Amino acid sequence: MRRGILGGTFDPVHNGHLRLAAAAMVALDLAGVWFLPAGQPWMRRGALLTSREERKKMTERAIADKPGFHLLTNELDRPGDTYTVDTLEELACDGWDADETYFILGADALARAHRWKNPRRILVLARLAVAPREGSEPDVSALEAAVPGATKRIEAVRMEPVAVSASALRARAAAGGSLRGSVPDAVADYVEETELYRRGIWVETKGVTE
């Protein structure tokens, strides 16, 4: 059974994430896509994040009415920094087949993949499904240099580009703007009801104040 995993901080989960998951399901004939919110991503150590529970709730709401979309909480459940390779090891122990497991990511993340913890082992435990940037192919040179033969474990996922970023959405919400149209309605409702990004901590975007 082919299964996809889409990881991210999901802070907030947005329509770009959902479209990538849907495109991967079609392109790779996946039985489903499992959304994997990061607990504490080590590459963003020290960055401002909403709580694990809040990001879990947003992800649950985003995929609740989407057939074939599921939630994985492995990284939310582990304390400390979270690493992809540890999650894939856990899933392998649960019977996930390495040749039928696809870790879905964008071209930007692929360009940093050589910096992941044990990228060689990651490519043993799963294939990578990558969405190219508009007008260009993914840059696999750094990963191929670190793990010769990596390209044999990478497949492209074609999709229409989505001009949305989580940091821009946080800035918009912090300034009192609506996220509707950029995130699922259930996520927009949650952000508005909880005033999630208007609590005085979202100051990383220039021009946004407490």
KEDRENTI-845334 format. One record per atom (N, C-alpha, C): y, z, x negated; residue in one letter. Coordinates in steps of 0.02 Angstrom, whole numbers. Layout:
N
> v;w;u;r
> Y;Z;X;A
...
***
This chain:
210
> v;w;u;r
> -60;0;-42;M
> 0;0;0;M
> 62;0;-44;M
> 103;-51;-37;R
> 165;-55;-77;R
> 218;-10;-47;R
> 247;32;-90;R
> 298;78;-68;R
> 357;76;-115;R
> 417;82;-87;G
> 478;83;-127;G
> 509;153;-128;G
> 543;167;-182;I
> 580;230;-189;I
> 652;212;-206;I
> 699;238;-167;L
> 770;228;-181;L
> 801;295;-196;L
> 818;305;-260;G
> 847;368;-280;G
> 923;364;-283;G
> 955;422;-281;G
> 1028;425;-286;G
> 1052;494;-269;G
> 1116;507;-283;T
> 1144;571;-262;T
> 1156;570;-187;T
> 1169;510;-159;F
> 1182;502;-87;F
> 1237;550;-65;F
> 1294;543;-98;D
> 1350;589;-88;D
> 1415;550;-74;D
> 1420;516;-16;P
> 1372;515;39;P
> 1326;454;35;P
> 1272;456;74;V
> 1230;397;83;V
> 1271;347;123;V
> 1270;282;103;H
> 1313;233;137;H
> 1274;170;153;H
> 1309;123;185;N
> 1276;63;210;N
> 1248;20;153;N
> 1277;24;94;G
> 1250;-13;37;G
> 1180;10;20;G
> 1168;76;23;H
> 1102;102;10;H
> 1052;76;61;H
> 1072;76;125;L
> 1026;54;177;L
> 1011;-20;172;L
> 1061;-59;154;R
> 1049;-132;148;R
> 1005;-148;89;R
> 1013;-111;34;L
> 969;-121;-23;L
> 897;-103;-6;L
> 888;-48;29;A
> 820;-28;50;A
> 789;-80;95;A
> 828;-106;143;A
> 802;-156;189;A
> 786;-221;153;A
> 828;-241;106;A
> 816;-302;68;A
> 753;-296;27;A
> 742;-238;-4;A
> 682;-227;-44;A
> 620;-228;-1;A
> 623;-200;59;M
> 565;-200;103;M
> 543;-271;118;M
> 592;-315;131;V
> 575;-384;147;V
> 552;-422;85;V
> 589;-417;31;A
> 575;-456;-29;A
> 508;-438;-60;A
> 490;-374;-58;L
> 429;-351;-92;L
> 372;-334;-44;L
> 383;-347;21;D
> 333;-333;72;D
> 309;-261;68;D
> 358;-215;70;L
> 343;-144;64;L
> 323;-114;131;L
> 278;-67;129;A
> 259;-30;189;A
> 316;16;211;A
> 358;36;164;G
> 414;80;180;G
> 455;94;118;G
> 513;123;129;V
> 556;145;73;V
> 568;219;82;V
> 557;257;28;W
> 567;329;28;W
> 633;344;-8;W
> 680;374;28;F
> 745;393;-1;F
> 736;459;-39;F
> 759;459;-101;L
> 749;516;-146;L
> 816;544;-169;L
> 844;592;-132;P
> 907;622;-155;P
> 895;662;-219;P
> 939;652;-268;A
> 933;688;-331;A
> 953;761;-321;A
> 919;805;-356;G
> 938;875;-354;G
> 1000;885;-397;G
> 990;885;-463;Q
> 1045;887;-511;Q
> 1033;833;-563;Q
> 1059;772;-551;P
> 1047;718;-598;P
> 1077;733;-667;P
> 1035;729;-718;W
> 1058;751;-784;W
> 1114;707;-811;W
> 1117;643;-791;M
> 1171;600;-815;M
> 1239;620;-784;M
> 1237;660;-732;R
> 1299;683;-700;R
> 1306;758;-707;R
> 1278;784;-760;R
> 1282;857;-772;R
> 1355;878;-775;R
> 1373;927;-735;G
> 1441;952;-735;G
> 1486;918;-684;G
> 1461;863;-653;A
> 1501;828;-603;A
> 1502;867;-537;A
> 1554;856;-498;L
> 1557;888;-433;L
> 1510;854;-384;L
> 1466;892;-353;L
> 1420;866;-303;L
> 1421;912;-243;L
> 1412;884;-183;T
> 1401;928;-126;T
> 1331;959;-135;T
> 1316;1009;-96;S
> 1254;1046;-104;S
> 1194;1001;-90;S
> 1137;1022;-115;R
> 1074;986;-103;R
> 1061;983;-28;R
> 1072;1038;7;E
> 1057;1040;78;E
> 1102;992;117;E
> 1165;988;99;E
> 1210;942;135;E
> 1191;870;123;E
> 1173;854;61;R
> 1153;784;47;R
> 1087;767;79;R
> 1043;817;85;K
> 980;807;121;K
> 995;792;195;K
> 1040;831;225;K
> 1056;821;295;K
> 1086;752;307;K
> 1130;730;263;M
> 1160;664;271;M
> 1107;609;267;M
> 1061;617;219;T
> 1008;567;212;T
> 962;566;272;T
> 944;624;297;E
> 903;629;357;E
> 936;593;415;E
> 1000;604;424;R
> 1036;573;479;R
> 1041;497;470;R
> 1050;476;409;A
> 1059;404;396;A
> 997;364;412;A
> 938;393;402;I
> 876;354;409;I
> 836;373;472;I
> 862;419;512;A
> 824;445;568;A
> 800;391;617;A
> 840;340;628;D
> 822;288;677;D
> 803;223;643;D
> 783;227;578;K
> 767;166;541;K
> 691;164;527;K
> 654;123;563;P
> 582;118;551;P
> 567;99;478;P
> 519;133;449;G
> 499;118;380;G
> 538;155;327;G
> 590;192;347;F
> 629;231;299;F
> 607;304;304;F
> 596;336;246;H
> 570;404;243;H
> 610;444;192;H
> 601;510;194;L
> 635;554;148;L
> 586;587;100;L
> 603;587;35;L
> 566;624;-16;L
> 611;680;-42;L
> 586;741;-43;T
> 627;797;-64;T
> 606;826;-131;T
> 564;790;-168;N
> 538;816;-232;N
> 594;841;-277;N
> 647;803;-284;E
> 700;821;-332;E
> 746;875;-304;E
> 753;877;-238;L
> 792;931;-208;L
> 755;997;-214;L
> 689;994;-215;D
> 649;1055;-217;D
> 641;1083;-288;D
> 655;1042;-339;R
> 647;1066;-408;R
> 712;1095;-434;R
> 710;1153;-467;P
> 771;1181;-495;P
> 792;1145;-559;P
> 854;1153;-578;G
> 878;1124;-640;G
> 889;1050;-637;G
> 899;1020;-696;D
> 908;948;-701;D
> 846;911;-675;D
> 858;855;-641;T
> 802;817;-615;T
> 797;750;-650;T
> 734;730;-662;Y
> 720;669;-699;Y
> 672;625;-660;Y
> 685;560;-660;T
> 643;513;-624;T
> 570;516;-646;T
> 559;522;-711;V
> 491;521;-736;V
> 450;580;-708;V
> 482;637;-699;D
> 446;695;-672;D
> 425;683;-600;D
> 469;652;-562;T
> 454;636;-492;T
> 397;586;-487;T
> 399;534;-529;L
> 346;485;-528;L
> 279;514;-549;L
> 280;562;-595;E
> 218;596;-613;E
> 190;634;-553;E
> 233;668;-516;E
> 211;704;-457;E
> 181;657;-405;E
> 213;600;-395;L
> 189;552;-346;L
> 122;521;-368;L
> 115;509;-433;A
> 52;483;-458;A
> -5;532;-444;A
> 10;597;-451;C
> -41;648;-437;C
> -58;650;-362;C
> -11;626;-321;D
> -22;624;-248;D
> -55;558;-227;D
> -71;515;-276;G
> -107;455;-259;G
> -66;391;-254;G
> -3;393;-274;W
> 37;332;-273;W
> 15;287;-330;W
> -2;225;-313;D
> -26;176;-361;D
> 32;147;-402;D
> 27;150;-467;A
> 82;128;-511;A
> 100;55;-501;A
> 51;13;-485;D
> 65;-58;-476;D
> 90;-75;-406;D
> 91;-26;-362;E
> 116;-37;-294;E
> 173;10;-277;E
> 201;41;-329;T
> 259;85;-321;T
> 319;51;-353;T
> 372;42;-315;Y
> 432;7;-339;Y
> 491;56;-337;Y
> 521;67;-395;F
> 581;108;-399;F
> 641;61;-393;F
> 679;69;-339;I
> 732;22;-321;I
> 798;45;-350;I
> 835;0;-380;L
> 899;17;-410;L
> 944;-44;-415;L
> 1007;-31;-427;G
> 1055;-84;-437;G
> 1060;-104;-510;G
> 1093;-159;-522;A
> 1100;-185;-591;A
> 1136;-135;-636;A
> 1184;-99;-610;D
> 1221;-50;-651;D
> 1174;4;-677;D
> 1130;28;-633;A
> 1082;79;-654;A
> 1032;51;-704;A
> 1013;-11;-696;L
> 965;-41;-743;L
> 995;-44;-813;L
> 1060;-57;-818;A
> 1092;-61;-883;A
> 1090;6;-920;A
> 1080;60;-883;R
> 1076;127;-914;R
> 1005;152;-920;R
> 957;112;-898;A
> 887;136;-893;A
> 857;154;-960;A
> 881;124;-1014;H
> 854;141;-1080;H
> 871;213;-1100;H
> 919;244;-1065;R
> 939;313;-1079;R
> 900;363;-1037;R
> 860;339;-991;W
> 821;385;-950;W
> 772;425;-993;W
> 752;482;-968;K
> 699;520;-1001;K
> 634;480;-997;K
> 607;463;-1054;N
> 543;429;-1061;N
> 538;365;-1019;N
> 582;316;-1032;P
> 579;254;-993;P
> 513;217;-1000;P
> 479;224;-1057;R
> 414;192;-1064;R
> 364;218;-1013;R
> 364;284;-1003;R
> 318;313;-955;R
> 337;293;-883;R
> 402;289;-870;I
> 424;268;-804;I
> 396;200;-786;I
> 397;154;-835;L
> 373;87;-823;L
> 297;83;-818;L
> 263;135;-841;V
> 191;140;-830;V
> 177;163;-758;V
> 219;208;-734;L
> 208;240;-669;L
> 234;200;-610;L
> 278;152;-622;A
> 308;113;-568;A
> 336;47;-594;A
> 346;2;-549;R
> 384;-59;-563;R
> 457;-46;-544;R
> 503;-85;-571;L
> 572;-80;-553;L
> 591;-138;-508;L
> 625;-125;-454;A
> 651;-176;-410;A
> 727;-174;-414;A
> 758;-227;-438;V
> 829;-225;-457;V
> 869;-275;-416;V
> 925;-252;-389;A
> 971;-296;-353;A
> 1023;-322;-403;A
> 1024;-387;-417;P
> 1073;-414;-465;P
> 1144;-407;-439;P
> 1191;-406;-486;R
> 1261;-410;-466;R
> 1277;-481;-442;R
> 1330;-485;-402;E
> 1350;-551;-377;E
> 1366;-598;-435;E
> 1333;-654;-438;G
> 1348;-705;-487;G
> 1318;-694;-555;G
> 1276;-643;-564;S
> 1246;-632;-629;S
> 1178;-599;-622;S
> 1137;-609;-671;E
> 1071;-578;-672;E
> 1075;-509;-705;E
> 1028;-465;-689;P
> 1029;-399;-720;P
> 1022;-403;-795;P
> 1057;-360;-831;D
> 1053;-357;-904;D
> 995;-310;-922;D
> 941;-339;-946;V
> 882;-300;-964;V
> 875;-290;-1040;V
> 925;-313;-1077;S
> 919;-314;-1150;S
> 909;-244;-1180;S
> 948;-195;-1157;A
> 943;-128;-1186;A
> 875;-96;-1169;A
> 852;-106;-1108;L
> 787;-78;-1089;L
> 731;-114;-1125;L
> 736;-179;-1133;E
> 684;-217;-1167;E
> 681;-197;-1241;E
> 738;-182;-1270;A
> 739;-160;-1340;A
> 705;-92;-1347;A
> 716;-49;-1298;A
> 687;18;-1300;A
> 612;17;-1282;A
> 595;-27;-1235;V
> 526;-31;-1211;V
> 506;-105;-1210;V
> 481;-131;-1266;P
> 461;-202;-1268;P
> 411;-218;-1212;P
> 425;-273;-1177;G
> 382;-292;-1121;G
> 406;-266;-1055;G
> 463;-230;-1054;A
> 488;-200;-992;A
> 500;-251;-938;A
> 522;-311;-957;T
> 538;-361;-906;T
> 479;-380;-863;T
> 418;-370;-888;K
> 359;-386;-849;K
> 350;-337;-790;K
> 385;-281;-793;R
> 380;-231;-740;R
> 442;-231;-695;R
> 483;-283;-699;I
> 545;-286;-661;I
> 544;-346;-614;I
> 564;-335;-552;E
> 570;-388;-503;E
> 639;-386;-472;E
> 667;-444;-457;A
> 733;-448;-427;A
> 729;-443;-351;A
> 779;-411;-323;V
> 786;-406;-250;V
> 852;-440;-232;V
> 848;-496;-198;R
> 908;-533;-179;R
> 939;-503;-116;R
> 1004;-493;-117;M
> 1039;-467;-59;M
> 1113;-485;-63;M
> 1145;-486;-6;E
> 1217;-496;-5;E
> 1252;-435;-34;E
> 1300;-445;-78;P
> 1335;-388;-108;P
> 1372;-348;-56;P
> 1374;-282;-66;V
> 1409;-236;-21;V
> 1463;-201;-60;V
> 1525;-212;-40;A
> 1582;-183;-76;A
> 1595;-112;-51;A
> 1556;-65;-75;V
> 1565;5;-55;V
> 1542;49;-113;V
> 1577;104;-124;S
> 1556;151;-176;S
> 1564;222;-149;S
> 1519;265;-169;A
> 1520;334;-145;A
> 1584;370;-167;A
> 1607;357;-229;S
> 1668;391;-253;S
> 1728;372;-211;S
> 1733;308;-192;A
> 1789;286;-150;A
> 1784;317;-81;A
> 1724;324;-55;L
> 1715;355;11;L
> 1734;428;9;L
> 1716;464;-45;R
> 1735;534;-50;R
> 1810;541;-52;R
> 1842;496;-89;A
> 1916;499;-94;A
> 1948;486;-26;A
> 1920;438;10;R
> 1947;422;76;R
> 1940;481;123;R
> 1881;511;124;A
> 1870;569;168;A
> 1913;628;148;A
> 1921;639;82;A
> 1961;695;58;A
> 2034;688;79;A
> 2057;625;86;A
> 2125;612;107;A
> 2133;609;183;A
> 2078;623;218;G
> 2082;625;291;G
> 2062;561;325;G
> 2038;511;287;G
> 2019;447;316;G
> 1949;448;346;G
> 1935;398;387;S
> 1869;393;419;S
> 1823;351;376;S
> 1759;369;378;L
> 1708;331;341;L
> 1671;282;387;L
> 1690;278;449;R
> 1654;235;496;R
> 1658;162;475;R
> 1602;129;480;G
> 1597;60;457;G
> 1569;54;387;G
> 1575;107;348;S
> 1549;108;280;S
> 1486;150;272;S
> 1476;196;318;V
> 1416;238;319;V
> 1387;235;389;V
> 1323;253;398;P
> 1295;257;465;P
> 1336;304;508;P
> 1340;291;573;D
> 1381;332;618;D
> 1361;405;615;D
> 1296;418;608;A
> 1273;488;607;A
> 1299;524;545;A
> 1308;488;490;V
> 1336;518;429;V
> 1410;529;438;V
> 1445;480;467;A
> 1516;488;480;A
> 1529;548;525;A
> 1486;556;576;D
> 1493;614;621;D
> 1486;679;581;D
> 1436;682;537;Y
> 1424;743;499;Y
> 1483;759;453;Y
> 1509;708;419;V
> 1565;719;374;V
> 1626;744;412;V
> 1638;715;471;E
> 1695;736;511;E
> 1686;806;539;E
> 1626;821;564;E
> 1614;886;594;E
> 1618;943;543;E
> 1594;931;483;T
> 1593;983;432;T
> 1654;983;386;T
> 1695;930;391;E
> 1751;920;344;E
> 1725;924;272;E
> 1669;891;260;L
> 1631;899;198;L
> 1672;887;135;L
> 1714;836;136;Y
> 1751;818;76;Y
> 1824;841;79;Y
> 1838;888;124;R
> 1907;912;129;R
> 1910;987;116;R
> 1870;1009;68;R
> 1866;1080;53;R
> 1901;1099;-12;R
> 1942;1054;-38;G
> 1981;1071;-97;G
> 1946;1060;-163;G
> 1887;1028;-163;I
> 1852;1018;-227;I
> 1852;946;-249;I
> 1871;900;-204;W
> 1864;829;-221;W
> 1928;803;-251;W
> 1935;814;-317;V
> 1997;796;-351;V
> 1983;748;-408;V
> 1921;720;-411;E
> 1906;677;-468;E
> 1936;608;-463;E
> 1959;588;-402;T
> 1989;522;-393;T
> 2064;529;-397;T
> 2095;489;-439;K
> 2168;493;-449;K
> 2205;485;-383;K
> 2251;528;-370;G
> 2291;523;-309;G
> 2265;567;-253;G
> 2205;593;-260;V
> 2178;638;-209;V
> 2193;710;-229;V
> 2224;746;-184;T
> 2241;816;-199;T
> 2204;862;-151;T
> 2209;925;-164;E
> 2177;975;-122;E
> 2212;976;-54;E
***
